[in-house]
């Protein structure tokens, strides 16, 4: 009370602090980073190892298993998943929570140590998983001659953009690159008495650069440098080779030419490779929006200078646009929420001064929230914006409750100062308890497993910051302004009840008149609750919703071992399918080894024919239809929560043949489930491998060794690098090959091998044995497993999950073999278990807060009786709107627990106050209902009003916000009406008349004694 008096009496201080908050809040808006996703380092890592054309079985033996053994020795690694393909081994590693950075260094060290020991490893990349992206702005140069476009990209665009202070670096993909090819004539090489080894050494010696020493006796001691580096094709042609007959030029025994390098371009735009992809990354001290503005301004300047001639420079996608749209959406939500709050106040209070006070509290609370976010190091991103959107809906609740209480005290005839003190004091405990119950439900969210937990903690923190900011403003600014500024137009001594209030009083009077009436009301509501549970199975389920912004990203997994020509055909077929969809504007396909990464832009503005959800389904359906005729394993959204196929089942066991037999049996059953499509397993495809069988007797007879035979075979299949040269700022690789290719078994066996008895065909010394090897071998924590993958179509993941789980339970696998869900199915199951744990802990924490507030163990249970009714409203809302039950709507349910209890706390708190004043249970409940009806409806309508823009799925992040907002609106609206009848019924049922009588007798005796004494 003393603190409140100080605040009301120090209006100048409060005014100055408000101005200070506005200045700091305005400054923080400028300083807060703006990005699509927050920069979070996850507790996981990947390792990708390339090993040429080595078979999957050999890669498993020499690379995968040794690295797995090293990783098992690292303390803190929770699990390791590995996939071995032809010439490739991939690892996905999960760490103990919070130790990602530390353990990744050990993983990186182990992988690099293996690379030094295994000479067959050609490339190794590793990294820690995280949300930070290297590049956030994408362009393309297309529609012209590749030579001209490459020159423009390398000599104009790249240096001009990299000179901008906002740009970190620029990456070019698909620029025209060249290769110097030396094609040897076998016959001429033999005639000159040369072999490949000699020629290779001569070329490398000719292409040399080195510091030989220094001339210390001369002035300044200049260094002596040797430089015979090759700079053009003529230099290569004129290399001198020593031979038994004298020196010969390289051009005498080989054709030397410069031509476009194979596989240098790995990106297709609308089915063609004739374009260049430009990726732009920003520096750490600028926002995505600032970088985008700088890049666009520079591009505009380049075009004004007419440097773009004979081709086009197009913008593909800029993440800054989605950030800006999201920010605009939140700004609109703040404005709409404020307008709705003002409208609600005008309707209920019909007082412009009260409306002005609340109108001033909204921007002050928002700016205080921004200042707190800046101090805690948060940024404007899709998660914090969702948190702000949700928090803003509840931001004015505390202010409204306090203002309404002060307003009512003034209506009752109290003076300005006394009305402020009495009104604030009456609801202070309820407002603080309401805020705490809303905030404490978020504390267990940190227990959500995996990387999702980090995202949810950030969202929860922003909501908590928003609510705490609003309560601070409610207890400082509102009382200060209300003393002098809040005036009644016509002070009334008695207030006339309206028809709604009279009807409510009659209904509540009947409910609490007798305990059997209260019991009947409670039973009726719980029948409604039980009936609503049947709707749960009819609500769509997924992990994370799509982001609807007329743009999508896909991951297309290809069959292993595809040649460049086969990949080209796949890209062409994909383009044909995508171009047939009316709302697809353009598509970009990038080859990432065994996976195609596709960026698909959709029509915008007046050209839109279908909503994005429909277009997404059309895209997935059309591309998945290619699986029957094109070597595509599966197609999935890269923007969804799952990182694998929607349906994935792992079968563990040791023997590869038995694993395949179990998988075949399981897949027969899996195909019978409605909605499952495109099922395949990781050993479906095998490759033919020709194993060389040596004829040791003939080798010995010819005076040869096994090593020499191996060298002859390697030379026969010559495709060998011989260094590189710098030519016009381009690094050109030099490749050696035969003019006549040896690319068939027959041609290889006909190769002549010199021995002590003369030249003999290779077929005299070797034979070939055909062996089928799996193209892919998977391990989980060192144990072999076979992975079954499938897509879903026409049904949601939750419905398919239930059917697949039942199939797994009923399926009988042989001894030593296990079948279990993985991928999105496993992730969804784990997520649901985490959410249940969070829900239970949230309920307990809410109970603790209210038990402390009421100093009673029973009253919190009465308040919490409204929660089942809330779930009824949620299920009805999701069923009617067909919004998905996902992680975001699950968070909405947990938030709702805190929000819906606010109304019940207001009701119970006032009832307890009245009972302490000597009211009976029935009179206290009736009077509390009358006095709290107005603030309950006002706070409910302002919260619902603030959520309506989110529920309408507007803006880039709309589809993320909509399920959460729908849950809160439907649950809160339903629970509000239920609270006004259910809480009094439960309170009446569980309050003892005997205790009431004792209290009343004690009060009467005390009054009588006081009278007699006086």
N, C-alpha and C positions, 0 to 999 in steps of 0.2 A: 504493500500500500504506500509506504514512504517513497519507494522508487517511482511509483506511478504519479504521486503528487509532485515529485521533483520534475518529471517529464512534462507534466501539464503546466507547471509554473515556469519552465525554462523553454518557452516557445521559440525564442531567438536562437537558442542552441540547437534545437531540433531543426529549425529552418536552415541554419548554416550547414548542419550535418547533411541535410537533404540535398543542398546545392553541391556539397563536396562529393556525395554519392553520385550525383548526375555527372560531375566532371570526370571522376575516376571511371565511372561506367562508360561514358562516351569515349574516353581514351582507350579503355580495354577493348572496345569494339574494333578500334583501328589496329590494335596490337595482336588480337587473337588470330591464330593461324586459321586458314580456311582450306579444308581438304575433304576429299570424299570419304576416306576411312582414316581413323587414327593410326599413328605409327606404333604398332605393338609387335614386340618380338615374342614369338610363340615358343613353347617348350617342345620343339621338334626340329628335326634337320633332315636333309636329303643328301645322298651321295650318288652321282651318276658316273659310271665308268665305261669307257668305250675300249673295245679290243678287236678292232678290224672285223674280219669275217669269221672269227672263231666260233665253233658250234656252241649251242647253249649248254650242252653237257660238259664241254671243256671249260667254258667260262665258269660254270658252277664249281668245278673241281679246283681250278687254279686261282680264281678270284673271289667268288661269292663266299664259299665256305671258309677260306683263310681270314677274310675280313670279318665275317660273323664271329669267328672265334676270338678275334681281337676286341670286338665290340662287347662280347659277353664279359670280358675282363674289366670293363669300365663300370665302376660303381655309380649308380644313379640312372642308368638306362632302363626304362620300364619295359619296352618291347621293341623288337626290330622286325620289319617286314622287308623281304627282298624279292625282286623279280629278275630272273635271268633270261635273257633273250640271245639270239644270234649276235655275237659281238658286243653285247651290252649287259651290264649288271646295274640295277637300280635299288637303292636302299631308302626306306622311310623309317626314321628313328624317333621314338617318343621318350622324352626325358621326365624326370621327377619335376613336379611343379616348382617353378622359381629358380631352377638350376640350368635353364637353357643356354645362357651365354657361356657359363663355365664349362658345361659338358660338351658343347659344340666344338670348343678348341681341342678337346681330347679326341673327338671323332675325326676332326680334320687332320690331326697329327697321325692317327692310326691309318687313315686312308692314304695320306702322302707317303708314309713309310712303306705301305704295300706297293705303291707305284714304283718306288725305287728298286724293289725286289723282283717285280714281274715285268719283264721287258716287253711282253705283248700288249700292255696297256698303252693305248695311243693318246687317250685324253681322260682327264679326271676333273670333275667339277663338284663342288659341295656348297652347301649354304644352310643357314638357319631360316626356318619358316617365319614369315612375318607379313604384315599388311602393307609395309612401305613398298612403293612401286618405283622402279628405276625411271620409268618414262610415263608422262601423264598428258602429253599433247602429241597428236598424230596427224601427219600430212601425207599426201602422195603426189608424185610427179608422174604424169601419164599423158597418153595421147600423142606421142611424137616418136622421133628417132631415138633409140636407146643410147647411141653415142653422144648425141647432143644433151639428152636428159641427164646422163651420167656426169658429163662435164659440168653442167649447171649445178647439179646436186653437190658435187665434190668441191668445185671451185668458187661457187657463189653462195648457194644456200647454206651449206654447212658452216663455212667461216663467218658469214654474216650473222647467223643465229647464235653461234658460240661466242661472238663478241659482245652479246647482250649481257649485262650484269645479272639479269634474272635467270639466265640459262646456264646450267652446269655442263651439259654436253649434248651432242646430237649424234644419233646412230642412223646410218643409212643401210638399208637392206634391199638387195636386188639390183645394185649398180652393176654395170657391165664390167666384168673382170676378165683378164686374158691369161692364157697359159702358153708357154713356149714348149712346143712338142718336138722332140727329137725321135724320128722314126727310123730305126736302123734296118738296113738291107742285110739279111743273114749271109747271103752269098758273097757280097762285097766285103763284109767284115771278115769272113773266113779267108778270102783271097788275100787280104792284106796282112793276114797272120795275127789278127787282134782278137781279144775277147772282151766281154762287157765290163769285167772288173777293171781292166786296164783303162778302158775308155772313160769309165766313171771317175776314176782317180785323176785322169788328165783334165776332165772338164772342171772338177772341183778345184784343182790346182790353178787352172787358168782364171777361175772366178774367185780371186783372193784379194784380201786387203789386210795389211798388218803394219805395225810400227816395228822397224828392225833395230832401232837404236837411236843414238844422237851424236852429232858432230860437236863434241865438247871443246875442240880447239878453235872453232869459229865463234864469231861474235854472237851473243845470246844463245849459244848452244842449240841450234835448230835440230828438231827430231828428223829422223830419216824414215820416210813412209813408203811402203810398197802398195801400189794400187793398180790391179789389173781387173777390177770389177767389170762384169759384162753390163752393157747399157742398151744394147739393141740386138736384133736378130742377126745382123751381119757379123757382130762380134762372136756370136755362137758358131755361125757357119765357118768362120775362119780360124777356129781353134786348131792348133797343130797337135797331131798325135804321133808319138814315136812308134815306128813299126819295124819289123825285120828288114824291110826294103827301103827304109828312110822315113822322113816325116810326111804325113798325109793330112790334108784338111778334113775337118769333120764332115763338110758338105759332100765329100767324095764317097762317104759310106752311109750317109743318112740324109733324109729330107728334114729340114728345119723350118718350122712355120709358127706363126702367131695366130691363135684363134680364141674365140670366147670360151672361157673355162666352163666345163661341165659342172652342174650343181651349184654354180655360184649364186644363182637366184633361187630363193625358196619361198617366194610370196606370189600369190595370184590375186589380181583384182578383177572381179567379174569374169573369172576363168582365164585371164591372160597374165603372163609373166612380164609383159612389156610395160612395167611401171616400177617406180622406186618408192619404197616405204621409208618415211622420215619419222623418227621418234625423238621427242625433245624432253629432256629432264631438267628440273629446276634446282636452283641452289637452295640450301636449307633455310635461309633467312627471308625468303619471299613466299607468298601464298600462291596457290594454283591459279587463282584469278589474276593476280599481278603478272605472273609469267605469261598467261594466255593473252593478256592485253598487250604486253611488250612484243610477243611473237607476232601477233596479228598486225600491230603497227609496222613492224619491220617488213612483213610480207607485203603490206600495202605499199610501202616505199619501193621495194624490189619491183613490184608490178608497175609502179609509176615510172620507174627508170627503164621500162620496156625490156627488162632482162628475161622475161618469160615469153619466148617467141617460138611458135611451132609446136607447143605442147601446153599442158595445163598444170597448175599447182593448186591442188584441192585440199581442204581440211577434212580429215576423216572423223575424228572425235577429239574433244577436249573435255577432260574430267572437270575442269573449272566450270563448264556450263551447268553440269549437274549439281555442283556445290552451290552455284549462284541460284539455281532454281529452288534448291532445298532451303537456302537462306530466305529467298523471297516468299516461299511457302510458310515458313515459321513467322516471318514478319506479318504476312496476311492473317495467320492464325492469332497472333497477338492482337492485331487490330480488331478482328472479328470477335475474339473473346472479350476484348474491352467493350466493344459496342453492345454485345449481348449482356454483359454485366451491368452496363449503364441502363439498358432497357429494362432488365429485371428490377433494378433499384427503383426506377421511375414507376413501374407498375405496382410494386409492393409498398413503397414509401411515399410516392408522389411528392418528392421533395428534390428540387434542383440542387440545393446546397449539398445534400447527402451524396447526390450523384457526382458532384464536382470533387468531393473529398475522395471517393473511391476512384474516380478518374485520375486523380493525381497519384494515388497509391500504386496504380498499375505500372506506369513507366518507372517509378522509383524502385519498385520491387524487381523489375526486369533488369534495370541498370545495376542494381546491387548484385544480382545473380551473375551478370557478365563480369563484374569486377572480381567476384569470388572465383569464377572459372579461370580468369586470367592469372590470379594469384596461385591457383592450384596447378597451373600448367596445362589446362585443357585447351582444345581447339574447337572451332566450329566444324563438325563433321556429322555424318548421317546419324550416328548414335547420340551425340550430345544434342543435336537438333530434335530428335524424337523425344529425348528426355525433357527438353525445353517445352516442346509442344504439349506434352502430358502435364508438366508442372504448371504451365500457364493456365491450363483449365482449372486448376485448384488454387491458383495464386491469390485470388480475391476472397476465398472462403473465410479465412481468419478475419480479414478486414470487415467483411459483411456481417459476420456474427457479432463482432465488437460494436460496430456502428449501429446495428439494429438494436442491440441491448441498450446502448446509450440513448438512442432515439425513443425506445419504449419507456425508459425511465423519465425522459423529458415529457412524454405523453402523460405519464402518471403524476406530473406536477412537480418533480424535483427541480432544484436550481441547476444552472449550467454546470458548475464545478462538482456539485454532489452527484448529478446525473452521470457525469463522465466517470467519477470514481466508483459509484455503485454499479453502473452498467458494465464497466470493464472488469471489476472484481467478480461480478456474478458469473461471467463466462470465461474468466482467465484460465481456471484449472481445466475446463472442458476443451478450450482452444489448444492449450499446450498438450493435453493428453491426445487430442485428435491428431495433432502434428506428429507426435512421437509414434502413435500407432501406424501412421502412414509411412514414417521413415523406417521403423524397426523391421517392417516386413521385407525391407531390402537387404538387411544385414546378412541373412543366410544365402543370398544370391551368389556371394563369392564362393559358395560350396559347389556351384554348378561345375561339373568336371570339364577339363580340356580348355581349348582356346575360347569357346563360347563364354565361359565364365569371365574372362578378362573384358570382353565386350559389355557384358551385362553389369559388371561392377561400375564401369564408366557411366553407363546409362543411369544406373541407380544413384550414383553420386550426384549427377546433375539434377535429378529430381529432388534429392534431399537438399541440395544447395538452394534450389528454387523455393522449396517450402519454408526452409529456415529463413531465407531472405524475406518472404512474405509475412511471416510471423513477427519478425523484428520490426518491419514497417507497420504492421497492425497494432503493435503495442507502443509505438512511439508517435508516428505521424497521425494516425487516426484519432487518438485521444486529444492530442495537441490542437488539431484543427476543429474537433467536434465541440470544444467548450464554447467558443465564440461564434464559429461559422455555422454550426448546425442549429437551425432555429425551426420551430414549428410554425406553420402558417396559421392554424387555429388551435390553440391549446385546448384539450378536452379533458374534463374530469372523469367522464365515463365513456367508454368505447362501446359502440353498438356492434354486436356480432352479425356477420353476414350469413347467408344461407348455407354456404359450404362449411363454415365453422360450426353452425348449429347442427348440421347433419353429422359432422365428425363427432361432436360431443355426444349425440344420441347413440351412435354406434360404439364409441369407446365406453360409454356408461353401461351399455348392455354387456360388452365383453368382460368388464371387470366387476360386474355386479355379483356374479357367483363364480366359484372356481370351475364348475362344470362348463360354464360358458367359455371361460378362458381355455379350458382343455379342448373344447370343440374347435376353437379357432386354431389352436396349435396343431391338432390332428389334421385339420383341413389343409393347412399349409404344408405339412410334411407329406401328405398324399400327393400334393402338387409336385413336391421335390422328387419323390420316388418316381412319379410318372415321367418327369422331365429327363431322368437318367437314360430312358430308352432312346432319346434323341442323339446320344453321344456317338453311337455307331453310324449315324447318318450325316455326321459332320466331316467335311474333308480334312485331311491331316497332311502336314509336311514338316520339314525341319525349319527352313527359312524361306520367306516369300521372295518372289522375283522382284527386281527393281524395274518398274515400268517407266521407261524414259525413251521409248521408240528406238531402242538400241539393245542388242543382246550379244552375248559371247558364248560360243560353243566349243566343246572339246570333242573331237571325233577320233576315236581310237582305231588305228589301222591294223590290219594283219601284219605280222612280222615279215621282214625280208623282202619288202616291195622295192622294185627298181625305180629309178627316177621316172622312166616312161610310164610305169604303172601308177605312180603317184600323180603324174600329170593327168592321166585319164580319170582318176578319182576326183581330182579338183574340177575337171571339166564337167563331170556328171553332177557333182554337187552344185556347181554354178547353174546348170540347166534346171535343176529342181528349184533352186532359190529364185531364179529369174521368173519362174512360172507363178510365183506367189505375188499377187497384185500389190501388197503393201511393203514388199522388200524393195528398197531403193538401190542399195549396193552391198557387195560382200567382199571381204578380204580374208584370204585363207593363207595361214602361215604353216610351213612344214617344220615341226619340232621333233624330228626323228620318227618315232612310231605313232605320233599324235599330230593331227591337224588342229590348229587353233583358229577359229573363225570369228571375225567381227562382222556383225550384220547390222547395217543401218536401215531403218524403216522410214516410210513416208511421214511427213509432218504437215501440220496446218490443214489447209483445204484438201490436200491429197489423201488424207486418211480415209480409208474405207472400212477397216475393221479395228476393234480395240486390240491393245497389245497382247492381252492374254490369248485371244483367238489366234493372232499372228504367230505367237510363240508356239502354240500347239500345231499350227500348220507347218511351221519350219521343221519342228522335231519329227512330225509324222512323215513329211516328204523325204527327209534325209534318211530316216530309219527304213523307209521302203527300199532304199538302195542296197541294204544289207544282203538281200537275196542274190543280187547280180554283181555287186561291187565289193572288193575286199575291205569292208568296213566292219569292225567288231561291234562298236556301239557308239551312240551319239548322246551327249548329255550337256546340260547347261553348265557353263563355267561360272555362272553367277549365283548358283544355288548353294545351300549350306553344305551339301554332300560333296565329297571329293572323288567319288567313285560312281559306278552304275547304281541306279536306284535300288535294284535287287542284287544282292551279292551274298553268296553262300560259300563258306570255306570247308573243304573236306581234307582232313589231315590224315597222313599215313606215310609209310616208308616206300612201298613198292609202287613205281610209276604205273605199271600195267593194271594193278589192282585199283589204284586211285581212279584210273580212267574208267574201269568197269563200274565202280560205285557211282561215278559222276553220270554215266550214261543211264543208269537205273533211276537216279534222282531226277534227271532232266525230263524223263518220260512223265514222271508225276508232276513236275513243275509246270509243264506245258498245259496241264489240265486246269490250272488256276486262271480264272477270268482276269484279264488286264495285263497278264505277263506276256511279253513279246520279245523276240530277238534273243532268246537264251543261247548262250554259248559257254564253253569252258576253256580254260587256259591251255589245255593239251589237245584241243580239237584239231590243231594244225601241226603237222610234222614236216620236216624238210629232209630231202634226200641228201645224204652225205656219202661221198666216195672216199672210202678209207683205203690208203695205199698199202698193198701187201707186197713185201719185198721177197724176191727170189735170191736168197743169200748165197746159194751155191754158184749161180751164174755171176753174181757180183764179184765173188772171190776169184772165180775163173778169169774174169776180165781184168783183175788186178785193181779193182775199185773199192772204195769204202762207202758205207751208208751215207756219210756226210757229203761225199761227192755227188751221189745220186740225188740227194736233196737239193744241192746247189744247182745241178743241171735242170731239175724241175722248176726251181724258182726262176732261173734265167729264161726258161722256155715260156713262162707266164709273165714275162717282163712287164712291169708297170711300176717304175722306180723313180722317186724324186732325185734330182741331181742338183739341188740348191735352188736359189732364186736370184733374180736381178731387179734392179731399180730402173724403171723406164718411164720417164715423164710423170714422176710423182706416184707411179703405181708400182707396187711390189708384185712382180710376175713370177710365179713358180715355173721351174724347168722340169719337165717330165720326160723320161726315156721309155720307149716302147718299141716293139717290132712293127715293121711296116705290114707284115702278114701276121695277123693275130692267131694265136694258138688258143682257141676257145671251145674246142670239143675234145671228148675223150679220145677219139680216133686220131685227131691231129697231134695230141700230146704223146700218145703211144708211138707215133711215127717219128718223133724227134730222134735224131742220131746222137749217140753218146760215144765219145772216143775212149777206147780201152787199149790194153796191150796187144790184143789180137786184131785191132782195127775198129772201125766205127760200126756200132750195132744199134738197132732200134731200142728205144726205151722199153718197149714191150717185152724184151728179152729179160729185163731185170725187175720189172714191177707188174703187178696186176691190180685191179680195183675191186673192192667189195662194197656193194650198196647197203647203207645202213639208214634206217629212219630214226631221226632224233626229234624230240619235242622242241618246238620253237620257243616255248616259254616254260620255265620251272620256277615255282614260287616257294618261298620259305616263310615261316612265322616263328621267330625266336629259334632259328636253326633247324626247325622241323619242316619237312616237305609238306606242301599242301597244294591242292588243286582248287582253283577259284572258279565258281560258276557265276556268270554275270548275266543280267537280263534287264531290259527296259520295261517301263510300265506305260500303258496307254488306255485311256478311257476310265481309269479308276485312280483314286488318290493313294499315296504311299501307305497311309494308315490302314486302309482296307486290305490292300495287298499284303501288308506286313502281318496282319492277323492270320490270313490264309497260309502264308509261307511258314509262319511260326508253328501252325498246327501240323503242316506237312513234315517239318523237321522233327517234331515230337513223335509223330507216328512212323517215321522212316526207320527201318532197322538196318544199321550199317554193320559190316563184318567186325569181328573182334580186332582191336588195335586201330580202328578207323573211326573218326568222329565227324559229325556234320553240325555246323553252327552258322548262325546268321553273321554277316559282316557288312561292311560298307554302310550305306544310308540306313538299312534296316537296323543294324547293330547300333548305329549312332542314335537313331530315333528311340530305340528301346532304352539305351543308357540315359538319354536326355529326359525321357519320361520319368525314369526312376529318380534322377537328380531333382526334377521339378517336384515330385511327390515329397522328397526329403525337405526341400526348401519350403514347401507349403506347410508341412508339419512344424518345422522350426519357427516359421513366421507366425503361425497361430499361437505357439507357446510364448514367443516374445511379446506379442500383442496382449496376451493374457497377463503376463508379468507387469507390463506398463499399466494396464487398467486396475490390476489388483493393488498396486502401489497408489494409484490415483484415488480409488474408492476406499482403500484400506479395508477391503472386504474380499473374501475368496469366492463368494457366490455371485455378486453383481457382474463381474466380467463374463461369467458364463451366460448370464441373461443377455448381455450385450451381444455376445458371440453367437447367440441362437439365430441371428439374422443371416449368418454366413451361408448355410445350406440354401436359403431362399435366393441369395445372390447367385449361386451356381445355377439355379433354375433359370434366372434371367439371362445368364451368360449362354447357356445351352439353347434357350429359345432364340436369342439374338443371332448366334452363329448359324443355327439351323435355318432361320428365315432368310438371312442375308447370304447364306452359303459361303461365308468367309472361312478361311482355313484356321484350324487349330494348330498353331506352330509355336516356335519359341517366343515370338513377339506377343502373340495373344496369351500365351502362358504367363509371361511377365505381367500382362494386363490383369489377369486373374489375381495374381499375388498382390499387385497394387490395389486392386479393388477391395481386398480384405481390409486394408487400412482405411480406404476412403469411405466404404459403407458403414463402418463402425463409428465414424464421426457423428452421424445423425443420432445413432443409438446412445452414444456418450452424452450428447447434448440433452437428450430426453432423461436418461437415468440420473445424470448429474443434477438436473433441476428437480427431479422427483426427490432425490435424497436431501437437497437443500430444504424443500418444503416439509418433508417429514421431520427434519430437525426443528422446524418452526412449529411443530405440533399437529400438522395435517395428518388425517388418516390415509391409509394406502390408496383407497379409491379416490379421495379428493386430491391427493398429491399427484396421482397419475393423470387425472382429468385436467388439473390446472397446468401441469407440466406440458401436456399435449397442446393446450391452448397457447401457452407462451412460447413454445418452441416450434410451433407449426410454421410460422412465417420464416424464421431463419433457416429451418430445414429445407423448405421449398426454394428459398433464395439461393442457398449454397448449391443445392442439387442442380437447379436450372443454370447457374453460371458455369458449373463444372461441365455439365452436358453441353451447354452452348459452346464452350471452349473446345470441346472434343468433336463437335459436328464437322468442322473443316477437315479434321484428320480422318474421320470416318468416311468422308466422301472421296477418299483416295486421290486427292488433288496434289500436284507437284511430283517431283522426282522420287522423293522418299515416301510418297503417298501409300504405296502398297505395303511398305514396312509399318507405317503408322496405322493404317485402316483396321487391321485385325485387332490391335490393341485398343484403339479407340472404340470400336464396335463392342468389344467385351465390356469396357468401362461404362459406356452409355447404357447398354441394355441391362447390365447387372445393377447399376446405380439407380436407374429409373424404377426397375422392378422392386429393388430392395427398399427404396424410399417409401413407397406406398405400403409395403409389407411391414416396415419398421414401425409405422404409426399404429399398427394393430397388434403385431406379433410381440413386440417388446412389452407393452402394457400387459398382454395376456400372460406371458412367461413370468413377468415380475409379480403379477397378482397370484399366480399359481404357486410360486415358490416363496411367498412371504407368509410367515406364520401370524395368525390372528392373535394367538396367545401372547407373543412378544409385543405385538401392537398394543394389546390391552394393558400389558404391564407398563409399557412406556407412557401410555395415556394416563393410567392411575398415578404413576410417579409424578407426572407433570401436574395433575390435578391436586395431589397432596401438597406438592411444593407451593402451588399457588394459594391453597387454603392456609397453609402455615404462614406464608408471607402476609396474608390478609389479617390473620389473628394477631401476629406480632405487631403489625402497624396499628 
